[in-house]
Amino acid sequence: MLYNEKQSYIINGAAMHVYNALGHGFLEAVYQEALEIEFRKRGIPYEREKELKIFYDGQELKQTYRADFVCYENIIVELKAVSKLDDAHRSQVYNYLKSTGYKLGLLYNFGNYERLEWERKVR
């Protein structure tokens, strides 16, 4: 198995808790800080703003990508605080997966006023 569904479920619960507590309307950095606190409380192993290498045609690029979080050493967690997710956000996560070799990405949008938007991207 490339990833553990239970791990995704636990991360989703932490993100939903943050959204329910703060609602929408803050900058992404606020949600990132709050989610880090929630990860710690729930014992979710994570690295914040982890620098990941990007490869093109088998060669490592000088440019790197900083994931908002990498949880359980294999799940990229990307946060947004916009009114609605669009294809550019989805493409960003998919490209990160493709270029880094990670297999699972979770995309969260805390900016939607109706609910926490989240999507799971598997490569």
N, C-alpha and C positions, 0 to 999 in steps of 0.2 A: 504494500500500500504506500502510495506517495505521500500521503498525509493522513492525519487522524481526524475524523469528523468530530470527535469529541473536543479536540483542541479548537476547531473552528467555532463550535457551539459555545465554548467557554469564552472565547474572545468576543463573540457576538453579544453574549450576556453582559460583559463588561462595557462594551460600546453602548448598548441600550440603556444601561444604568446611568452612564454619563449623560446621554441625551435626555433621559427622563429628569435628571437632576438639574441640568443647565438649560434645557430647551435650545432653541435656535437663536442666532443673532450675534454670537461671539466670533472672534477671529479663530482661525484654525489652530493657532498656537495655544489658545485657552483649552480647547478640546484635547490637544496633544498632551498638555500638562495634566489635565484631569484624568485622561485615560492611563497615563503612566502611573498615577496614584492608584487607580482601580486595578491595574495589572499587578501592582505590588500587593495590594490587599488580597487579591485572589490567588496569589502565588503563581502567576503566569510568567514563565521565563521570557524575557524580552531584551532587546538592545534598541535603544532610542537613537534615531538619526544614524543608523549604521551605514557606513560607507561600503558600497558594493562595487566590485569591478564589473566593467562592461566589456564584452568581447564582440569583435566583428571579424568574420571570416577566419575564426580561430586565433585571432590576435587580440591581446589585451590593449584596450585604449587607454590613453592618458586621462581622459575624462572619466569621472566616476558618478555614481548615483547615490544619493543619500535617502534611504528608505525611512519613512516616518518611524516605523518599528519593524523589526524582524522578531517574530515570536516563535518559541519552540525551535529555534535555529533553522526553520525552514518555511515559515509563512511570512510573506511580505504584507504589511498592513499599511495602507495608504489612506490618509485623511483629507477631506475637503470640507469647506464651509461655504458652499455656494447654494443658490436658490434651487438648483436642480442639476443632477448629474447629466453629462452629455457624452457623446461618443469620444471626444478628446480625452476625457478623464479615463474612460474605459481603455482606450488605446494606450494611454500612458502606462497603466498597470500591465497590460498585456505585453507591451514593449519591454518593460522592466523584467518581466518574467522571461521573455525570450532572450534578452541580452545577458542576463545574469545566470541563467540555468535553474533558477528556482521554479517550482512547479505550481505553487498556490499563492494567489494574491487575494486579499480582502480589501475592498474599497468601501469606505464609509463617508457619507455626507451628512454633516451635522447642521447644515444651513437650511434644510427644508423645514418649513414651518409646520407641516402636517405630521411628519414622522421622521425617524432616522432612516435614511436611505442606505442600503448596503447591497453589495454584489460580490459574488465569489467568482474569481477568474482562475481557471485551471489550464495549465499548458502541458 
